[in-house]
Amino acid sequence: MKKTLTILTIVFISFFVNAQSSTGLSEINKEDLIATVKILTSPEFDGRLPGSEGYNKAAQFAANKLSELGLKPAGDEKYFQYLNVEYNKIESPPIFKIIVIADTINYEIGKDFVLRGFTGSNNFTLPVVFCGYGISRPDLNYDDYAEVNVKNKIVMVFKQNPKWKTEDKDWGTNYPREKSLVARKHGAKGILFISLPNDEKPQGLIGSVLHGNGEQPDDFPQLQISLEVANNLLSRTGLKINELQTKIDEKKKPLSINLLTKAVVEVNAKYEKNAKTMNVVGIIEGSDPKLKNEFVIVGAHLDHVGSQAGLLFPGANDNASGSAGVLEIAKAFVKGRLQPKRSVVFVLFASEEQGLNGAKHFVESWKHGYDKITAMLNLDCVGYGDSIQVGNGKSAPKLWGIANQIDKTNFKYMVDKTWNGGGADATPFHEKGIPCLYFVTTNSYDHLHLPSDKVETLNPTLYETLVKIAYLIAHEVANGNYSREKITK
């Protein structure tokens, strides 16, 4: 009996896709997707950092699109659902130099260094001290600051935590802000982060606003420098940065040293603890008198990491691609003259990059009952790569099966890999027991948080296909005979 039902489902989905090919599905095209990404990544929107004028312009652009399509506003004020986030505007000119004996070496932002999104401001020329992983945990019998004096100095530390443990306990989060506060507590005036040199592929100079907890140290510059610059700072010690990591990792003991070099740092930033930003939310109300009170959420985060003193992080794949995809799916519903039985909510989230803040706010503000959300579809980094992953399938296997069958019958782009626990903006929904799918491409992150994440790098055919699959699932769930239990278990 189960096998018969599965065959009938496959036939139905295949028929549905073919039946829709000349209506809603045909409205989705790569030309329109790419055109929207070009707009969202333009200098006018300045990397879409929440709290900034550029992000506000991007949100208004998205709201205008929903309004043009005739979606019902579902925010606090028309399409805008407001929340407050931390905001840091990094202004020109940042200066970073090092002094080795009598030689001064000037460095270029974006090439040799970047600033952390929540860097503080200051101007100084001070000695540099290498302090390993930047961890001070006497309770774990490990302290990079125990045998070295960093008062009125700049510390250079590994950005990531050790991959090993001590005392069989985890290190905790130790985000860059937390490591900065530890260094500041020990008397340091600024911090230089470096990626782990012994990783197979060390992290590049990324823009990031994932900062961690604690009060903002607004007088404490935070930079990430290249491994080449780190070795220049080490030049008088006779050591290389990869050798230092090896020595620390082998003995699982600190190895902190004065570098006998100085750095010149000048950073200007303006910090706001509670900057106003917004999600963008519109809804197509369901046509069925009963099912219209159930909801399908189609979402993506609109934000990226902004710019630094003129260095733009455009965020084409992350996540102008997902945002344009959500708008394109909304267009397909409207232009295809489709009237879903369930209500479909289209939402562009703010502040994913700071820690899923917009999605968390949306979920916590939901007043219709979490059991009334039939499914949530999240699009994040969907335009670059070579195939399609649909995550959270282990938590919502039936929903994942619908996606897999639609793909196998019509596209053949999906890989079998999936996971549980949500992921990105799907996470707050998953934590409330809501069935979710997380759409992303494979090999998607070559340009992640880099200035090179531009529209020219996208794979238009793959991108269009993914958005079509997401649309077909949204339409299927919005109209099908699916209770929460049927698509979860």
QUIMO-V591629 format. One record per pair of residues at least 24 apart in sequence whose C-alpha atoms are under 6 Angstrom apart, sorted by the first residue. I is the first residue (numbers start at 0). J is the second residue. D is the distance in whole Angstrom. If there is no record, write none. Layout:
I,J,D ; I,J,D
This chain:
22,335,5 ; 23,331,4 ; 23,332,6 ; 23,335,4 ; 26,331,5 ; 28,463,6 ; 29,459,6 ; 29,463,5 ; 32,323,6 ; 35,323,6 ; 36,319,5 ; 40,313,5 ; 40,315,6 ; 45,305,6 ; 46,303,6 ; 46,304,6 ; 46,305,4 ; 46,306,6 ; 46,312,5 ; 46,313,5 ; 47,302,5 ; 47,303,5 ; 47,305,5 ; 48,302,6 ; 48,303,6 ; 48,304,5 ; 48,305,4 ; 49,276,6 ; 50,86,6 ; 50,274,5 ; 50,275,6 ; 50,276,5 ; 70,281,6 ; 70,282,5 ; 70,283,6 ; 71,281,5 ; 71,282,5 ; 72,281,5 ; 73,280,5 ; 73,281,5 ; 74,280,6 ; 78,279,5 ; 78,280,5 ; 79,277,6 ; 79,278,6 ; 79,279,5 ; 80,277,5 ; 80,278,5 ; 81,276,6 ; 81,277,4 ; 82,276,6 ; 82,277,6 ; 83,273,5 ; 83,274,5 ; 83,275,5 ; 83,276,6 ; 84,273,5 ; 84,274,5 ; 85,271,6 ; 85,272,5 ; 85,273,5 ; 85,274,6 ; 86,270,6 ; 86,271,5 ; 86,274,6 ; 87,117,6 ; 87,269,6 ; 87,270,4 ; 88,268,5 ; 88,269,5 ; 89,268,4 ; 89,307,5 ; 89,308,6 ; 90,267,6 ; 90,268,6 ; 90,308,5 ; 91,308,4 ; 93,265,6 ; 93,266,5 ; 94,264,6 ; 94,265,5 ; 95,263,5 ; 95,264,5 ; 96,262,6 ; 96,263,5 ; 97,261,6 ; 97,262,4 ; 97,263,6 ; 98,260,6 ; 98,261,5 ; 99,260,5 ; 111,224,6 ; 111,225,5 ; 112,223,6 ; 112,224,4 ; 113,222,6 ; 113,223,5 ; 114,222,4 ; 115,221,6 ; 115,222,6 ; 116,207,5 ; 116,208,5 ; 118,220,5 ; 118,221,5 ; 119,216,6 ; 119,217,4 ; 119,218,5 ; 119,219,4 ; 119,220,4 ; 120,217,6 ; 120,218,5 ; 120,219,6 ; 120,220,5 ; 120,266,5 ; 120,267,5 ; 120,268,6 ; 121,218,6 ; 121,265,6 ; 121,266,6 ; 122,264,6 ; 122,265,4 ; 123,263,6 ; 123,264,6 ; 124,262,6 ; 124,263,4 ; 125,152,5 ; 125,261,5 ; 125,262,6 ; 126,152,5 ; 126,260,6 ; 126,261,4 ; 127,152,6 ; 127,153,5 ; 127,154,6 ; 127,258,6 ; 127,261,6 ; 128,154,5 ; 128,256,6 ; 128,257,4 ; 128,258,6 ; 129,154,6 ; 129,155,5 ; 129,255,5 ; 129,256,5 ; 130,156,5 ; 130,255,5 ; 131,156,5 ; 131,255,6 ; 132,156,5 ; 132,157,5 ; 139,166,6 ; 143,253,5 ; 149,186,6 ; 149,187,5 ; 150,186,4 ; 150,187,5 ; 151,186,6 ; 151,187,5 ; 151,188,6 ; 152,187,5 ; 152,188,6 ; 153,187,6 ; 153,188,6 ; 153,189,5 ; 153,190,6 ; 154,190,5 ; 155,190,6 ; 155,191,5 ; 155,192,6 ; 156,192,5 ; 157,192,6 ; 157,193,5 ; 157,194,6 ; 158,192,5 ; 158,193,5 ; 158,194,6 ; 174,210,6 ; 174,211,5 ; 175,210,6 ; 176,210,5 ; 176,211,6 ; 188,219,6 ; 189,219,5 ; 189,220,5 ; 190,221,5 ; 191,222,5 ; 191,223,6 ; 192,223,4 ; 193,223,6 ; 193,224,6 ; 196,241,5 ; 197,241,6 ; 205,448,5 ; 205,449,5 ; 206,448,5 ; 207,304,6 ; 208,353,5 ; 209,353,5 ; 233,258,6 ; 277,349,6 ; 278,347,6 ; 278,348,5 ; 278,349,5 ; 279,346,6 ; 279,347,5 ; 280,345,6 ; 280,346,4 ; 281,344,6 ; 281,345,5 ; 282,343,6 ; 282,344,4 ; 282,345,6 ; 283,342,6 ; 283,343,5 ; 284,342,4 ; 285,339,5 ; 285,340,5 ; 285,341,4 ; 285,342,4 ; 286,340,5 ; 287,340,5 ; 290,340,6 ; 290,341,5 ; 291,340,6 ; 291,341,4 ; 291,342,5 ; 293,341,5 ; 293,371,5 ; 293,372,6 ; 294,341,6 ; 294,342,5 ; 294,343,6 ; 294,372,5 ; 294,373,6 ; 295,343,5 ; 295,372,6 ; 295,373,6 ; 295,374,5 ; 295,375,6 ; 296,343,6 ; 296,344,5 ; 296,375,5 ; 297,345,5 ; 297,375,6 ; 297,376,5 ; 298,345,6 ; 298,346,5 ; 298,347,6 ; 298,377,5 ; 299,347,5 ; 299,377,6 ; 299,378,5 ; 300,347,5 ; 300,348,4 ; 300,349,6 ; 301,347,5 ; 301,348,6 ; 301,349,6 ; 302,349,5 ; 302,350,6 ; 311,450,6 ; 312,450,5 ; 314,452,5 ; 315,452,5 ; 315,453,5 ; 315,454,5 ; 316,380,5 ; 316,382,5 ; 317,380,5 ; 318,379,6 ; 318,380,6 ; 320,381,6 ; 320,382,6 ; 321,378,5 ; 321,379,5 ; 321,381,6 ; 324,466,6 ; 328,470,6 ; 339,477,6 ; 339,478,6 ; 340,477,6 ; 340,478,5 ; 341,477,5 ; 355,424,6 ; 358,424,6 ; 359,427,6 ; 373,483,5 ; 374,434,5 ; 374,435,6 ; 375,435,5 ; 376,435,6 ; 376,436,5 ; 377,425,6 ; 377,437,5 ; 377,438,6 ; 378,438,5 ; 379,439,6 ; 380,439,5 ; 381,439,5 ; 381,440,5 ; 382,457,5 ; 382,458,6 ; 382,462,5 ; 383,443,5 ; 383,457,5 ; 383,458,5 ; 384,440,6 ; 384,441,5 ; 384,442,5 ; 384,443,5 ; 386,412,5 ; 386,440,6 ; 386,441,5 ; 387,412,6 ; 387,413,5 ; 387,440,4 ; 387,441,6 ; 388,413,6 ; 388,414,6 ; 388,439,5 ; 388,440,5 ; 389,437,5 ; 389,438,5 ; 390,417,5 ; 390,418,5 ; 390,436,6 ; 390,437,5 ; 391,418,5 ; 391,419,4 ; 391,421,5 ; 391,436,6 ; 392,417,5 ; 392,418,6 ; 393,418,5 ; 393,419,5 ; 394,419,5 ; 395,434,5 ; 395,487,4 ; 397,486,5 ; 397,487,6 ; 398,486,5 ; 434,487,6
